[in-house]
Amino acid sequence: MPKEIRALVILGRLLFRAFPAVDRELKRWQHLAACSPEPELRRQALASLTQKKFHCQGGSVYTTLSPRYRYGEQLLQAIVSLQTISDYLDNLCDRAGVVEEKAFRQLHLAFTDALTPGMNGHDYYAGYPYCRDGGYLQALVHACRQALMVLPGYKTVQEEILHLAGLYCCLQVTKHIEITRRQEQLQSWLEPLLGKNPIYWWELAAATGSTLGIFALMAAAAREEVTASEVARLKDAYFPWIGGLHILLDYFIDQQEDRQGGDLNFCAFYRDEEEAGQRLQFFLEKSLEKAQKLPDPAFHLLVVQGLPALYLSDAKVAGPKYLSTRETVLRSAGAFSKKMYLLCKTLRRVGVI
């Protein structure tokens, strides 16, 4: 099947099959979140479900990888429940006026517990000032575990998934501590991990903040057979490259908002807008190169080309200040990325994303 036709088929599955399925999953979680007896937890849960819906929509692209998968429903359940845990915990660490590192670490045990079927759980709210969520967080953990237990290749990918999850949780905990400590603590953790990668510490931080590598490995686990070689290639492509591109774009469009809110933004560490654009282009080129070497390269290339289309179509970067970077990145991503960019703008106008 020609690449463009393959991409159109995947986009069709995403818009007409995956997105409606995400809506159904999120409605289920909204109903449970609304029953939370603690007002602050209820508020943060509902806010994460409505304001960050597009995170689950983006993750659902991995359910379109092949129509032959027998486990699409379980894969979607795992992706939506894990991403919902991620977004909810991000709100609890960022929006509830709490800066207690120990409490953040305890909360994020929910993220790793969700990825370890058969293990004992934890009291996730120990040390956090609010705890009465009506069973919401435990239900999310249980839903993800139940779905992953069904995936035939999960044991093959679990070790690498837990490695990425550990990095993700460490980032989430550290970036939300007191402003006076967070940068120094992030640098002391990340700089020894840079190795030979030609990237800055804050770019590695961005890569640890992406869930896409986890979702790609989950999708591989939905096949009857997945090899150790494939797992290694997926991790090498997604970490730090595709995951880094994902989160750098996310931070790029949030720069003004984060400046106003005093939030940490990794793109703020670049010298200027020009350097930020150059580094985004570098991550894009590396991501395209790595994606071409993966099984079903057309799918993973679509993911990479879709990232700038999705993020740069946001109204937050519609102004002339971002024009040069937007055009440079989209041009580097290729003609199909520009078409997806126009599609994303349309989908935003009609409220689909």
PyMOL commands that set and color helices and strands:
alter all, ss='L'
color gray80, all
select helices_A, chain A and resi 3-33+39-51+53-64+72-94+101-107+109-114+136-150+154-175+179-193+201-208+212-221+228-253+255-261+266-269+273-291+297-312+315-317+320-333+335-349
alter helices_A, ss='H'
color red, helices_A
deselect
rebuild
show_as cartoon
